[in-house]
Amino acid sequence: MRINQNLLKLIEILADGQFHSGEELATYFDITRAGINKYIKVLREWGLVLSSIQGKGYCLASKLDLLNEVKIKQYYQSDNRIEILPIIDSTNQYLLDRIDSLKSGDCCVAEFQTQARGRRGRQWFAPFGSNLYFSMYWRLEQGIAAAMGLSLVVGIVVADILRELSGQDIKVKWPNDLYLQDKKLAGILVESASKTGDCAHVIIGIGVNLMMTQPDTNIVNQKWINLGEVDRNLLVAKIAQILKVKLLEFEQKGLAPFIKDWSRLDNFANRPVKLLIGNDIIRGIAKGINEQGALLLEQEGKIKAYIGGEISLRSDE
Ligand code: BTN
């Protein structure tokens, strides 16, 4: 455990983006230069991009804006838990493991995930400090059938927050991605815990690319893009705050009030797309969503609705 504390302290020191000599660091931690080399090796394994120059020392490729509880609370005073986890297997798993003690709107955020999950059993690349890894618990009174609509609302909320903070033209892609310049900017993974009674217990996981460099191409295998520099603590506060408000609205009114937001943000509206459903490919023109959250596809002049977690949408241009 202690070694992790030292590694986190080392990241804090290097977060300023300046050079720090091996000697200075060895003195600080009261270990040998070889010990510092070992620490640096671990930081690289955590996905941090560090240069080392003889005579100057070690330096991060870019400054880090570390997550900070005090700053988050300055932006948003909440009666929900917002836990900061420096290192965790998966923020979704962390909440799933604690589901009995959570109330709707409780969330956690991590600097680094060792086993981050994407949709359909895929991995999610989650290097230290450079992106956003956020999860929120929600008790869905309408039951699991409403989870599709809920995940679309999450996309709308996060897209609008990122638009406001960055001024960029961020879009939604059915069902669970955010796009910028036709490239993947963020992914949403909604997972449910085992059912008790009629309501569903869901964990909403959000991963946003912010300042990622050198992603593992075995994991990141589609066109991707970073948002760029934003105040990550403000971003966490805004998502925690606004998502809760909008999910309460969704609980009361369903997806209907959000359809026009989806149309406003829809990356593929009126564009040719193909749906991959198992081995089948279905082609058509994307025409938005209906009140169940199904994708509407125009084929030979008729509109047909498609819904289900196993459908992937791709551009067909
Ligand atoms: C996707 O495949 O597009 C969804 C990616 C979701 C990644 C986020 S990061 C925070 C949360 N914790 C996880 O393990 N996954 C989600």
py3Dmol code that shows the C-alpha trace and the ligand (Angstrom):
import py3Dmol

protein = """\
ATOM      1  CA  MET A   1       0.000   0.000   0.000  1.00  0.00           C
ATOM      2  CA  ARG A   2       2.805   2.375   0.963  1.00  0.00           C
ATOM      3  CA  ILE A   3       4.391   2.063  -2.442  1.00  0.00           C
ATOM      4  CA  ASN A   4       1.154   3.290  -4.033  1.00  0.00           C
ATOM      5  CA  GLN A   5       1.140   6.290  -1.702  1.00  0.00           C
ATOM      6  CA  ASN A   6       4.692   7.114  -2.803  1.00  0.00           C
ATOM      7  CA  LEU A   7       3.756   6.658  -6.459  1.00  0.00           C
ATOM      8  CA  LEU A   8       0.783   8.981  -6.056  1.00  0.00           C
ATOM      9  CA  LYS A   9       3.001  11.540  -4.325  1.00  0.00           C
ATOM     10  CA  LEU A  10       5.515  11.262  -7.170  1.00  0.00           C
ATOM     11  CA  ILE A  11       2.718  11.959  -9.676  1.00  0.00           C
ATOM     12  CA  GLU A  12       1.698  14.992  -7.616  1.00  0.00           C
ATOM     13  CA  ILE A  13       5.266  16.300  -7.791  1.00  0.00           C
ATOM     14  CA  LEU A  14       5.537  15.690 -11.533  1.00  0.00           C
ATOM     15  CA  ALA A  15       2.041  17.063 -12.239  1.00  0.00           C
ATOM     16  CA  ASP A  16       3.506  20.569 -12.713  1.00  0.00           C
ATOM     17  CA  GLY A  17       5.001  19.440 -16.034  1.00  0.00           C
ATOM     18  CA  GLN A  18       8.493  20.560 -14.978  1.00  0.00           C
ATOM     19  CA  PHE A  19      11.701  18.526 -14.836  1.00  0.00           C
ATOM     20  CA  HIS A  20      12.562  16.937 -11.478  1.00  0.00           C
ATOM     21  CA  SER A  21      15.983  15.397 -11.057  1.00  0.00           C
ATOM     22  CA  GLY A  22      16.458  11.801  -9.958  1.00  0.00           C
ATOM     23  CA  GLU A  23      18.542  13.073  -7.082  1.00  0.00           C
ATOM     24  CA  GLU A  24      15.859  15.475  -5.834  1.00  0.00           C
ATOM     25  CA  LEU A  25      13.251  12.716  -5.993  1.00  0.00           C
ATOM     26  CA  ALA A  26      15.476  10.103  -4.339  1.00  0.00           C
ATOM     27  CA  THR A  27      16.138  12.511  -1.459  1.00  0.00           C
ATOM     28  CA  TYR A  28      12.435  13.313  -1.128  1.00  0.00           C
ATOM     29  CA  PHE A  29      11.387   9.657  -0.846  1.00  0.00           C
ATOM     30  CA  ASP A  30      14.559   8.618   0.984  1.00  0.00           C
ATOM     31  CA  ILE A  31      15.264   5.850  -1.541  1.00  0.00           C
ATOM     32  CA  THR A  32      18.017   5.178  -4.092  1.00  0.00           C
ATOM     33  CA  ARG A  33      18.096   6.512  -7.682  1.00  0.00           C
ATOM     34  CA  ALA A  34      17.459   2.927  -8.800  1.00  0.00           C
ATOM     35  CA  GLY A  35      14.340   2.996  -6.621  1.00  0.00           C
ATOM     36  CA  ILE A  36      13.162   6.129  -8.441  1.00  0.00           C
ATOM     37  CA  ASN A  37      13.777   4.372 -11.766  1.00  0.00           C
ATOM     38  CA  LYS A  38      11.482   1.588 -10.612  1.00  0.00           C
ATOM     39  CA  TYR A  39       8.783   4.086  -9.633  1.00  0.00           C
ATOM     40  CA  ILE A  40       9.065   5.773 -13.042  1.00  0.00           C
ATOM     41  CA  LYS A  41       8.696   2.389 -14.742  1.00  0.00           C
ATOM     42  CA  VAL A  42       5.430   1.790 -12.874  1.00  0.00           C
ATOM     43  CA  LEU A  43       4.117   5.249 -13.792  1.00  0.00           C
ATOM     44  CA  ARG A  44       4.771   4.438 -17.454  1.00  0.00           C
ATOM     45  CA  GLU A  45       2.864   1.174 -17.001  1.00  0.00           C
ATOM     46  CA  TRP A  46      -0.026   3.257 -15.660  1.00  0.00           C
ATOM     47  CA  GLY A  47      -0.084   5.096 -18.973  1.00  0.00           C
ATOM     48  CA  LEU A  48       1.735   8.279 -18.012  1.00  0.00           C
ATOM     49  CA  VAL A  49       3.984   9.629 -20.748  1.00  0.00           C
ATOM     50  CA  LEU A  50       7.286  10.698 -19.189  1.00  0.00           C
ATOM     51  CA  SER A  51      10.505  11.854 -20.723  1.00  0.00           C
ATOM     52  CA  SER A  52      13.830  11.444 -18.977  1.00  0.00           C
ATOM     53  CA  ILE A  53      16.826  13.539 -19.962  1.00  0.00           C
ATOM     54  CA  GLN A  54      20.248  12.962 -18.513  1.00  0.00           C
ATOM     55  CA  GLY A  55      21.265  15.829 -16.276  1.00  0.00           C
ATOM     56  CA  LYS A  56      17.703  17.202 -16.104  1.00  0.00           C
ATOM     57  CA  GLY A  57      15.641  14.343 -14.725  1.00  0.00           C
ATOM     58  CA  TYR A  58      12.043  13.342 -15.370  1.00  0.00           C
ATOM     59  CA  CYS A  59       9.192  15.328 -16.833  1.00  0.00           C
ATOM     60  CA  LEU A  60       5.591  14.543 -17.792  1.00  0.00           C
ATOM     61  CA  ALA A  61       4.655  15.112 -21.444  1.00  0.00           C
ATOM     62  CA  SER A  62       1.985  17.526 -20.242  1.00  0.00           C
ATOM     63  CA  LYS A  63       0.828  19.020 -16.963  1.00  0.00           C
ATOM     64  CA  LEU A  64      -1.784  17.055 -15.005  1.00  0.00           C
ATOM     65  CA  ASP A  65      -4.961  18.534 -13.557  1.00  0.00           C
ATOM     66  CA  LEU A  66      -5.420  16.037 -10.716  1.00  0.00           C
ATOM     67  CA  LEU A  67      -8.826  15.276  -9.226  1.00  0.00           C
ATOM     68  CA  ASN A  68      -9.361  17.135  -5.982  1.00  0.00           C
ATOM     69  CA  GLU A  69     -12.246  16.687  -3.550  1.00  0.00           C
ATOM     70  CA  VAL A  70     -12.051  20.232  -2.202  1.00  0.00           C
ATOM     71  CA  LYS A  71     -12.237  21.722  -5.697  1.00  0.00           C
ATOM     72  CA  ILE A  72     -15.166  19.492  -6.697  1.00  0.00           C
ATOM     73  CA  LYS A  73     -17.031  20.556  -3.546  1.00  0.00           C
ATOM     74  CA  GLN A  74     -16.362  24.213  -4.318  1.00  0.00           C
ATOM     75  CA  TYR A  75     -18.200  23.724  -7.608  1.00  0.00           C
ATOM     76  CA  TYR A  76     -21.023  21.558  -6.274  1.00  0.00           C
ATOM     77  CA  GLN A  77     -22.184  20.995  -2.726  1.00  0.00           C
ATOM     78  CA  SER A  78     -24.168  17.814  -2.836  1.00  0.00           C
ATOM     79  CA  ASP A  79     -25.918  15.485  -0.422  1.00  0.00           C
ATOM     80  CA  ASN A  80     -24.603  12.644  -2.596  1.00  0.00           C
ATOM     81  CA  ARG A  81     -21.244  10.950  -2.244  1.00  0.00           C
ATOM     82  CA  ILE A  82     -18.641  11.869  -4.856  1.00  0.00           C
ATOM     83  CA  GLU A  83     -15.716   9.598  -4.103  1.00  0.00           C
ATOM     84  CA  ILE A  84     -12.280  10.130  -5.641  1.00  0.00           C
ATOM     85  CA  LEU A  85     -10.381   6.908  -6.214  1.00  0.00           C
ATOM     86  CA  PRO A  86      -6.812   7.329  -7.417  1.00  0.00           C
ATOM     87  CA  ILE A  87      -6.504   3.724  -8.630  1.00  0.00           C
ATOM     88  CA  ILE A  88      -9.284   1.187  -9.015  1.00  0.00           C
ATOM     89  CA  ASP A  89     -10.089  -1.838 -11.164  1.00  0.00           C
ATOM     90  CA  SER A  90     -13.247  -0.252 -12.586  1.00  0.00           C
ATOM     91  CA  THR A  91     -15.357   2.614 -11.257  1.00  0.00           C
ATOM     92  CA  ASN A  92     -18.479   0.725 -12.356  1.00  0.00           C
ATOM     93  CA  GLN A  93     -17.365  -2.356 -10.436  1.00  0.00           C
ATOM     94  CA  TYR A  94     -16.539  -0.245  -7.377  1.00  0.00           C
ATOM     95  CA  LEU A  95     -20.143   0.981  -7.181  1.00  0.00           C
ATOM     96  CA  LEU A  96     -21.615  -2.428  -8.071  1.00  0.00           C
ATOM     97  CA  ASP A  97     -19.735  -3.881  -5.078  1.00  0.00           C
ATOM     98  CA  ARG A  98     -21.285  -1.276  -2.764  1.00  0.00           C
ATOM     99  CA  ILE A  99     -24.769  -1.121  -4.194  1.00  0.00           C
ATOM    100  CA  ASP A 100     -26.565  -1.796  -0.883  1.00  0.00           C
ATOM    101  CA  SER A 101     -25.123   1.334   0.697  1.00  0.00           C
ATOM    102  CA  LEU A 102     -25.751   3.718  -2.211  1.00  0.00           C
ATOM    103  CA  LYS A 103     -28.510   6.178  -2.969  1.00  0.00           C
ATOM    104  CA  SER A 104     -29.431   7.490  -6.411  1.00  0.00           C
ATOM    105  CA  GLY A 105     -26.901  10.078  -7.537  1.00  0.00           C
ATOM    106  CA  ASP A 106     -23.938   8.721  -5.530  1.00  0.00           C
ATOM    107  CA  CYS A 107     -20.882   8.623  -7.718  1.00  0.00           C
ATOM    108  CA  CYS A 108     -17.182   7.957  -7.925  1.00  0.00           C
ATOM    109  CA  VAL A 109     -14.391   9.068 -10.191  1.00  0.00           C
ATOM    110  CA  ALA A 110     -10.920   7.637 -10.740  1.00  0.00           C
ATOM    111  CA  GLU A 111      -7.531   8.767 -12.009  1.00  0.00           C
ATOM    112  CA  PHE A 112      -6.646   5.300 -13.305  1.00  0.00           C
ATOM    113  CA  GLN A 113      -8.538   2.056 -13.913  1.00  0.00           C
ATOM    114  CA  THR A 114      -6.727  -1.250 -14.197  1.00  0.00           C
ATOM    115  CA  GLN A 115      -9.697  -3.192 -15.611  1.00  0.00           C
ATOM    116  CA  ALA A 116     -11.939  -0.607 -17.168  1.00  0.00           C
ATOM    117  CA  ARG A 117     -14.848  -2.052 -19.091  1.00  0.00           C
ATOM    118  CA  GLY A 118     -16.409  -1.004 -22.359  1.00  0.00           C
ATOM    119  CA  ARG A 119     -19.639  -2.175 -23.975  1.00  0.00           C
ATOM    120  CA  ARG A 120     -20.067  -5.754 -25.156  1.00  0.00           C
ATOM    121  CA  GLY A 121     -17.335  -7.144 -22.918  1.00  0.00           C
ATOM    122  CA  ARG A 122     -14.654  -4.957 -24.466  1.00  0.00           C
ATOM    123  CA  GLN A 123     -11.821  -3.288 -22.554  1.00  0.00           C
ATOM    124  CA  TRP A 124     -11.644   0.482 -22.139  1.00  0.00           C
ATOM    125  CA  PHE A 125      -8.265   2.175 -22.224  1.00  0.00           C
ATOM    126  CA  ALA A 126      -7.906   4.151 -18.999  1.00  0.00           C
ATOM    127  CA  PRO A 127      -4.445   5.700 -18.498  1.00  0.00           C
ATOM    128  CA  PHE A 128      -3.651   7.736 -15.389  1.00  0.00           C
ATOM    129  CA  GLY A 129      -4.899  11.280 -15.096  1.00  0.00           C
ATOM    130  CA  SER A 130      -5.463  12.089 -18.731  1.00  0.00           C
ATOM    131  CA  ASN A 131      -9.178  11.319 -19.198  1.00  0.00           C
ATOM    132  CA  LEU A 132     -12.419  11.219 -17.233  1.00  0.00           C
ATOM    133  CA  TYR A 133     -13.631   7.978 -15.640  1.00  0.00           C
ATOM    134  CA  PHE A 134     -16.914   8.551 -13.839  1.00  0.00           C
ATOM    135  CA  SER A 135     -19.667   6.276 -12.485  1.00  0.00           C
ATOM    136  CA  MET A 136     -23.034   7.008 -10.886  1.00  0.00           C
ATOM    137  CA  TYR A 137     -25.565   4.751  -9.162  1.00  0.00           C
ATOM    138  CA  TRP A 138     -29.261   5.093 -10.021  1.00  0.00           C
ATOM    139  CA  ARG A 139     -32.289   3.215  -8.699  1.00  0.00           C
ATOM    140  CA  LEU A 140     -34.551   2.927 -11.711  1.00  0.00           C
ATOM    141  CA  GLU A 141     -38.097   2.638 -10.436  1.00  0.00           C
ATOM    142  CA  GLN A 142     -39.536   1.826 -13.902  1.00  0.00           C
ATOM    143  CA  GLY A 143     -37.422  -1.326 -14.076  1.00  0.00           C
ATOM    144  CA  ILE A 144     -34.725  -2.443 -16.468  1.00  0.00           C
ATOM    145  CA  ALA A 145     -36.838  -1.801 -19.595  1.00  0.00           C
ATOM    146  CA  ALA A 146     -36.203   1.916 -19.051  1.00  0.00           C
ATOM    147  CA  ALA A 147     -32.406   1.519 -19.085  1.00  0.00           C
ATOM    148  CA  MET A 148     -32.150   2.177 -22.845  1.00  0.00           C
ATOM    149  CA  GLY A 149     -33.917   5.542 -22.471  1.00  0.00           C
ATOM    150  CA  LEU A 150     -31.788   6.355 -19.438  1.00  0.00           C
ATOM    151  CA  SER A 151     -28.551   5.753 -21.325  1.00  0.00           C
ATOM    152  CA  LEU A 152     -29.702   8.086 -24.120  1.00  0.00           C
ATOM    153  CA  VAL A 153     -30.427  10.797 -21.544  1.00  0.00           C
ATOM    154  CA  VAL A 154     -26.908  10.326 -20.133  1.00  0.00           C
ATOM    155  CA  GLY A 155     -25.456  10.896 -23.614  1.00  0.00           C
ATOM    156  CA  ILE A 156     -27.467  14.088 -24.086  1.00  0.00           C
ATOM    157  CA  VAL A 157     -26.474  15.445 -20.664  1.00  0.00           C
ATOM    158  CA  VAL A 158     -22.761  14.738 -21.070  1.00  0.00           C
ATOM    159  CA  ALA A 159     -22.714  16.053 -24.650  1.00  0.00           C
ATOM    160  CA  ASP A 160     -24.279  19.344 -23.551  1.00  0.00           C
ATOM    161  CA  ILE A 161     -21.857  19.731 -20.621  1.00  0.00           C
ATOM    162  CA  LEU A 162     -18.851  19.060 -22.872  1.00  0.00           C
ATOM    163  CA  ARG A 163     -20.203  21.499 -25.461  1.00  0.00           C
ATOM    164  CA  GLU A 164     -20.548  24.193 -22.810  1.00  0.00           C
ATOM    165  CA  LEU A 165     -17.089  23.611 -21.316  1.00  0.00           C
ATOM    166  CA  SER A 166     -15.195  23.274 -24.595  1.00  0.00           C
ATOM    167  CA  GLY A 167     -17.232  25.265 -27.112  1.00  0.00           C
ATOM    168  CA  GLN A 168     -16.905  22.339 -29.546  1.00  0.00           C
ATOM    169  CA  ASP A 169     -19.587  20.689 -31.662  1.00  0.00           C
ATOM    170  CA  ILE A 170     -20.015  17.445 -29.712  1.00  0.00           C
ATOM    171  CA  LYS A 171     -22.680  15.018 -30.933  1.00  0.00           C
ATOM    172  CA  VAL A 172     -24.411  11.825 -29.807  1.00  0.00           C
ATOM    173  CA  LYS A 173     -24.286   8.523 -31.641  1.00  0.00           C
ATOM    174  CA  TRP A 174     -26.990   5.953 -30.931  1.00  0.00           C
ATOM    175  CA  PRO A 175     -27.028   4.347 -28.477  1.00  0.00           C
ATOM    176  CA  ASN A 176     -24.112   5.170 -26.206  1.00  0.00           C
ATOM    177  CA  ASP A 177     -21.300   7.187 -27.739  1.00  0.00           C
ATOM    178  CA  LEU A 178     -20.330  10.821 -28.012  1.00  0.00           C
ATOM    179  CA  TYR A 179     -18.682  11.965 -31.209  1.00  0.00           C
ATOM    180  CA  LEU A 180     -16.611  14.935 -32.282  1.00  0.00           C
ATOM    181  CA  GLN A 181     -15.626  15.423 -35.932  1.00  0.00           C
ATOM    182  CA  ASP A 182     -17.007  11.938 -36.684  1.00  0.00           C
ATOM    183  CA  LYS A 183     -14.614  10.326 -34.193  1.00  0.00           C
ATOM    184  CA  LYS A 184     -15.331   8.712 -30.833  1.00  0.00           C
ATOM    185  CA  LEU A 185     -14.878  11.121 -27.948  1.00  0.00           C
ATOM    186  CA  ALA A 186     -16.627   9.266 -25.126  1.00  0.00           C
ATOM    187  CA  GLY A 187     -18.420   6.049 -24.263  1.00  0.00           C
ATOM    188  CA  ILE A 188     -21.225   5.227 -21.848  1.00  0.00           C
ATOM    189  CA  LEU A 189     -21.693   1.838 -20.222  1.00  0.00           C
ATOM    190  CA  VAL A 190     -24.879   1.208 -18.223  1.00  0.00           C
ATOM    191  CA  GLU A 191     -24.709  -1.959 -16.139  1.00  0.00           C
ATOM    192  CA  SER A 192     -27.387  -3.370 -13.872  1.00  0.00           C
ATOM    193  CA  ALA A 193     -27.036  -5.243 -10.611  1.00  0.00           C
ATOM    194  CA  SER A 194     -29.130  -8.316  -9.866  1.00  0.00           C
ATOM    195  CA  LYS A 195     -32.786  -7.469  -9.593  1.00  0.00           C
ATOM    196  CA  THR A 196     -34.642  -6.989  -6.317  1.00  0.00           C
ATOM    197  CA  GLY A 197     -38.379  -6.376  -6.687  1.00  0.00           C
ATOM    198  CA  ASP A 198     -39.562  -4.415  -9.713  1.00  0.00           C
ATOM    199  CA  CYS A 199     -36.979  -1.653  -9.786  1.00  0.00           C
ATOM    200  CA  ALA A 200     -33.561  -1.916 -11.385  1.00  0.00           C
ATOM    201  CA  HIS A 201     -30.275  -0.853  -9.841  1.00  0.00           C
ATOM    202  CA  VAL A 202     -28.038   0.585 -12.505  1.00  0.00           C
ATOM    203  CA  ILE A 203     -24.501   1.889 -12.641  1.00  0.00           C
ATOM    204  CA  ILE A 204     -23.866   4.512 -15.285  1.00  0.00           C
ATOM    205  CA  GLY A 205     -20.232   4.564 -16.395  1.00  0.00           C
ATOM    206  CA  ILE A 206     -18.848   7.437 -18.462  1.00  0.00           C
ATOM    207  CA  GLY A 207     -15.400   7.581 -20.058  1.00  0.00           C
ATOM    208  CA  VAL A 208     -14.343  10.761 -21.878  1.00  0.00           C
ATOM    209  CA  ASN A 209     -11.080  11.195 -23.812  1.00  0.00           C
ATOM    210  CA  LEU A 210      -9.517  14.455 -22.715  1.00  0.00           C
ATOM    211  CA  MET A 211      -5.739  14.510 -23.103  1.00  0.00           C
ATOM    212  CA  MET A 212      -4.958  10.912 -24.056  1.00  0.00           C
ATOM    213  CA  THR A 213      -1.653  10.253 -25.820  1.00  0.00           C
ATOM    214  CA  GLN A 214      -0.341   6.968 -27.185  1.00  0.00           C
ATOM    215  CA  PRO A 215      -3.403   4.753 -26.620  1.00  0.00           C
ATOM    216  CA  ASP A 216      -2.946   0.994 -26.760  1.00  0.00           C
ATOM    217  CA  THR A 217      -4.086   0.236 -30.321  1.00  0.00           C
ATOM    218  CA  ASN A 218      -5.169  -3.273 -29.317  1.00  0.00           C
ATOM    219  CA  ILE A 219      -7.833  -1.668 -27.131  1.00  0.00           C
ATOM    220  CA  VAL A 220      -8.559   1.592 -28.961  1.00  0.00           C
ATOM    221  CA  ASN A 221      -9.280   0.277 -32.445  1.00  0.00           C
ATOM    222  CA  GLN A 222     -11.572   2.885 -33.944  1.00  0.00           C
ATOM    223  CA  LYS A 223     -11.138   6.555 -34.852  1.00  0.00           C
ATOM    224  CA  TRP A 224     -10.922   8.512 -31.614  1.00  0.00           C
ATOM    225  CA  ILE A 225     -10.443  12.109 -30.523  1.00  0.00           C
ATOM    226  CA  ASN A 226      -9.602  14.090 -27.387  1.00  0.00           C
ATOM    227  CA  LEU A 227     -11.697  16.953 -26.086  1.00  0.00           C
ATOM    228  CA  GLY A 228      -8.556  18.846 -24.998  1.00  0.00           C
ATOM    229  CA  GLU A 229      -7.836  20.659 -21.778  1.00  0.00           C
ATOM    230  CA  VAL A 230     -10.767  21.237 -19.412  1.00  0.00           C
ATOM    231  CA  ASP A 231     -11.042  21.687 -15.659  1.00  0.00           C
ATOM    232  CA  ARG A 232     -11.632  18.019 -14.750  1.00  0.00           C
ATOM    233  CA  ASN A 233     -12.919  18.876 -11.272  1.00  0.00           C
ATOM    234  CA  LEU A 234     -15.503  21.219 -12.760  1.00  0.00           C
ATOM    235  CA  LEU A 235     -16.441  18.540 -15.278  1.00  0.00           C
ATOM    236  CA  VAL A 236     -17.007  15.985 -12.503  1.00  0.00           C
ATOM    237  CA  ALA A 237     -19.084  18.467 -10.504  1.00  0.00           C
ATOM    238  CA  LYS A 238     -21.236  19.375 -13.496  1.00  0.00           C
ATOM    239  CA  ILE A 239     -21.899  15.775 -14.521  1.00  0.00           C
ATOM    240  CA  ALA A 240     -22.764  14.772 -10.937  1.00  0.00           C
ATOM    241  CA  GLN A 241     -25.111  17.735 -10.567  1.00  0.00           C
ATOM    242  CA  ILE A 242     -26.853  17.952 -13.938  1.00  0.00           C
ATOM    243  CA  LEU A 243     -27.136  14.206 -14.532  1.00  0.00           C
ATOM    244  CA  LYS A 244     -29.050  13.818 -11.282  1.00  0.00           C
ATOM    245  CA  VAL A 245     -31.497  16.590 -12.204  1.00  0.00           C
ATOM    246  CA  LYS A 246     -32.090  15.173 -15.698  1.00  0.00           C
ATOM    247  CA  LEU A 247     -32.484  11.579 -14.496  1.00  0.00           C
ATOM    248  CA  LEU A 248     -35.154  12.727 -12.036  1.00  0.00           C
ATOM    249  CA  GLU A 249     -36.920  14.413 -14.970  1.00  0.00           C
ATOM    250  CA  PHE A 250     -36.577  11.211 -17.016  1.00  0.00           C
ATOM    251  CA  GLU A 251     -38.120   9.221 -14.142  1.00  0.00           C
ATOM    252  CA  GLN A 252     -41.139  11.495 -14.086  1.00  0.00           C
ATOM    253  CA  LYS A 253     -41.685  12.172 -17.790  1.00  0.00           C
ATOM    254  CA  GLY A 254     -39.845   9.429 -19.673  1.00  0.00           C
ATOM    255  CA  LEU A 255     -37.856  10.091 -22.832  1.00  0.00           C
ATOM    256  CA  ALA A 256     -40.418  12.376 -24.532  1.00  0.00           C
ATOM    257  CA  PRO A 257     -38.933  15.719 -23.318  1.00  0.00           C
ATOM    258  CA  PHE A 258     -35.475  14.627 -24.499  1.00  0.00           C
ATOM    259  CA  ILE A 259     -36.305  13.701 -28.107  1.00  0.00           C
ATOM    260  CA  LYS A 260     -35.738  17.218 -29.418  1.00  0.00           C
ATOM    261  CA  ASP A 261     -32.386  17.360 -27.609  1.00  0.00           C
ATOM    262  CA  TRP A 262     -31.414  14.117 -29.282  1.00  0.00           C
ATOM    263  CA  SER A 263     -32.359  15.553 -32.702  1.00  0.00           C
ATOM    264  CA  ARG A 264     -30.308  18.666 -31.984  1.00  0.00           C
ATOM    265  CA  LEU A 265     -27.233  16.581 -31.128  1.00  0.00           C
ATOM    266  CA  ASP A 266     -27.647  13.542 -33.413  1.00  0.00           C
ATOM    267  CA  ASN A 267     -24.403  12.919 -35.321  1.00  0.00           C
ATOM    268  CA  PHE A 268     -26.043  10.686 -37.910  1.00  0.00           C
ATOM    269  CA  ALA A 269     -29.415  12.398 -38.433  1.00  0.00           C
ATOM    270  CA  ASN A 270     -30.470  11.972 -42.078  1.00  0.00           C
ATOM    271  CA  ARG A 271     -27.194  10.245 -42.942  1.00  0.00           C
ATOM    272  CA  PRO A 272     -26.785   6.764 -44.431  1.00  0.00           C
ATOM    273  CA  VAL A 273     -25.909   4.230 -41.745  1.00  0.00           C
ATOM    274  CA  LYS A 274     -25.638   0.493 -41.361  1.00  0.00           C
ATOM    275  CA  LEU A 275     -26.768  -1.473 -38.323  1.00  0.00           C
ATOM    276  CA  LEU A 276     -24.716  -4.505 -37.376  1.00  0.00           C
ATOM    277  CA  ILE A 277     -26.948  -7.081 -35.689  1.00  0.00           C
ATOM    278  CA  GLY A 278     -25.042 -10.296 -35.174  1.00  0.00           C
ATOM    279  CA  ASN A 279     -23.993 -11.324 -38.703  1.00  0.00           C
ATOM    280  CA  ASP A 280     -26.683  -9.185 -40.354  1.00  0.00           C
ATOM    281  CA  ILE A 281     -26.125  -5.735 -41.826  1.00  0.00           C
ATOM    282  CA  ILE A 282     -29.140  -3.469 -42.234  1.00  0.00           C
ATOM    283  CA  ARG A 283     -28.763  -0.296 -44.286  1.00  0.00           C
ATOM    284  CA  GLY A 284     -30.886   2.842 -44.227  1.00  0.00           C
ATOM    285  CA  ILE A 285     -31.068   6.536 -43.402  1.00  0.00           C
ATOM    286  CA  ALA A 286     -30.941   7.416 -39.674  1.00  0.00           C
ATOM    287  CA  LYS A 287     -34.063   9.312 -38.589  1.00  0.00           C
ATOM    288  CA  GLY A 288     -33.514   9.876 -34.864  1.00  0.00           C
ATOM    289  CA  ILE A 289     -35.141   7.990 -31.969  1.00  0.00           C
ATOM    290  CA  ASN A 290     -38.642   7.235 -30.669  1.00  0.00           C
ATOM    291  CA  GLU A 291     -39.956   7.494 -27.096  1.00  0.00           C
ATOM    292  CA  GLN A 292     -38.706   4.000 -26.236  1.00  0.00           C
ATOM    293  CA  GLY A 293     -35.196   4.987 -27.277  1.00  0.00           C
ATOM    294  CA  ALA A 294     -35.255   2.842 -30.432  1.00  0.00           C
ATOM    295  CA  LEU A 295     -33.264   3.992 -33.443  1.00  0.00           C
ATOM    296  CA  LEU A 296     -35.490   4.972 -36.381  1.00  0.00           C
ATOM    297  CA  LEU A 297     -34.261   3.872 -39.785  1.00  0.00           C
ATOM    298  CA  GLU A 298     -35.764   4.798 -43.132  1.00  0.00           C
ATOM    299  CA  GLN A 299     -35.701   1.933 -45.596  1.00  0.00           C
ATOM    300  CA  GLU A 300     -37.423   2.179 -48.965  1.00  0.00           C
ATOM    301  CA  GLY A 301     -39.520   5.104 -47.798  1.00  0.00           C
ATOM    302  CA  LYS A 302     -40.705   3.394 -44.590  1.00  0.00           C
ATOM    303  CA  ILE A 303     -39.525   4.092 -41.047  1.00  0.00           C
ATOM    304  CA  LYS A 304     -38.671   1.077 -38.891  1.00  0.00           C
ATOM    305  CA  ALA A 305     -37.621   1.087 -35.210  1.00  0.00           C
ATOM    306  CA  TYR A 306     -34.599  -0.889 -33.968  1.00  0.00           C
ATOM    307  CA  ILE A 307     -33.795  -1.440 -30.308  1.00  0.00           C
ATOM    308  CA  GLY A 308     -31.495  -3.709 -28.300  1.00  0.00           C
ATOM    309  CA  GLY A 309     -28.051  -3.756 -26.735  1.00  0.00           C
ATOM    310  CA  GLU A 310     -26.606  -5.991 -29.437  1.00  0.00           C
ATOM    311  CA  ILE A 311     -27.011  -3.473 -32.255  1.00  0.00           C
ATOM    312  CA  SER A 312     -24.045  -1.396 -33.429  1.00  0.00           C
ATOM    313  CA  LEU A 313     -24.427   1.622 -35.679  1.00  0.00           C
ATOM    314  CA  ARG A 314     -21.820   2.549 -38.284  1.00  0.00           C
ATOM    315  CA  SER A 315     -21.589   5.236 -40.911  1.00  0.00           C
ATOM    316  CA  ASP A 316     -22.421   4.014 -44.441  1.00  0.00           C
ATOM    317  CA  GLU A 317     -21.141   6.992 -46.417  1.00  0.00           C
TER     318      GLU A 317
END
"""
ligand_1 = """\
16
BTN
C -17.905 2.013 -24.431
O -17.566 0.858 -24.732
O -17.994 2.888 -25.288
C -18.241 2.366 -22.984
C -17.029 2.773 -22.214
C -17.310 3.122 -20.772
C -16.050 3.398 -19.993
C -16.349 3.910 -18.615
S -14.935 4.595 -17.790
C -15.844 4.707 -16.306
C -16.674 3.438 -16.208
N -15.954 2.360 -15.575
C -15.746 1.333 -16.409
O -15.143 0.280 -16.123
N -16.260 1.624 -17.626
C -16.917 2.908 -17.627
"""
view = py3Dmol.view(width=600, height=400)
view.addModel(protein, "pdb")
view.setStyle({"model": 0}, {"cartoon": {"style": "trace"}})
view.addModel(ligand_1, "xyz")
view.setStyle({"model": 1}, {"stick": {}})
view.zoomTo()
view.show()
